[in-house]
Amino acid sequence: MEIWINPACSKCRTALGELDAAGADYTVRRYLEDPPTAAELGAVVDRLGLEPWDLARAKEAREEGIDLPRDAAHRTEWLEALAARPRAIQRPIITATDGTTVVGRDEESLRRVLDAEA
């Protein structure tokens, strides 16, 4: 299992605590220091069943100057913008060994990824 975190984020710290409490084996990727590529983000949004703009944090996207139309014609631009400005990406993103991927901001999402590892 891999978890993308921003250590300053309380939701990330909570997710790490839940993974530890469950005895999960995981690796941490500090995505601000080791940003995902546009291709990696594309794979993540595909696994999540979302579009890139759905993975953007609205306030941070605005602050980072990401102001693109939310349509299929701009999908690649969104992925590139998020890869270039990872602060705008939702967090934490957790991917189980089987490919199950969640934005682990709530107990239900965390449970889904932990169940995938069981």
N, C-alpha and C positions, 0 to 999 in steps of 0.2 A: 504494500500500500504506500502511496505517496501523498503528502499533504503540502500544498502551496500555502505559505503563510507570510504575514507581515507581523513580526513579533510585537509591534506596538498595538495590534488589534486585539480587543478583548474577546471577540468571537473566535479568533484564532487560538488564543490561549485557552479558552473554554474547550474548544474542539480537541486540542492536544491533551488536556486533562481527561477528557472522556475517553480518548484513545488509550491513554495510559491506564485508566481505571479498568478498561476492558481487556488489558493485556495485549493490545494489538501491536503487531510488528509493522513499523512504518519508517519511511525516510522523510526528512523535512527538506523542502526547497523554499528558501527565502527568495521569493520571486522578484522582490525589488532589487536584490543583489545579483540574481541569476534569472533575468527575465525570460519568459517563454518566447519562442519564435512565433511568427504569424501562423506557421503550419501547426505547431503544437496547440495554439489557441483554437485553430480551426477544428482540430481533432477533439478538443475538450467540448466546444460548443455542439459539435455533432453528437458526441456521446450524451450530452445533457439534453439534446433535443431542443436547443435554443438557437438564437441568432447572436452574433457578436455584441450587438447593442444591448441585448438582454443581460450580458455579463458585465456591462459597464456600470460603475457606481456613478449616478447622475451628477452629484456635486463635484466629485473629483474629475469626471470627464469634462465638465464645463471649465473647471480650474486649469485643466491641462490643455484646453483649447480644442478639444475634440467636438466638432460641431458638424456632423455629417448626416445626410438623410438616412433614415432607417428603412432601407429597402435593399432588395437583392442586388441591385446594380452597384451598391456601395459596400457590399459584404467584405470584399478583399481589403478595401480601404480601412474599414473598421478593424479588421484583424491586424493590419499593419500599424494602425494608430495605437491600439491597445498594447501591442508588442513594444512599441517605441515609448509608451507612457504607461508602464505597468501599475502605477499608483491608482489608475482608474479601474482596475480589474476587481470584481467582487472577490471576496475571500471569506473563509478558507475554501480552497478547492481540493477535494479529496478523491483520489482514484484508487479503487480496490484492484487487486491482482487480476480479477476477471474483467476489468474494464468499467465496472460500475463507477460512475462519477457523480458527485454531488457538490453543491455549494453548501458546506456544512455549517449553516448559520442557525439551525434549529435541531432539536432532539430527534425529530422524525428522519431528517436527512442523515444525521450521524448514525442512527440505528440502521438505516438502509445500507450504508456502506459497511458497517460492522457485520451485518447479517451476510453480506456478499463474501466476506472474508471467512465466515464460519464454515 
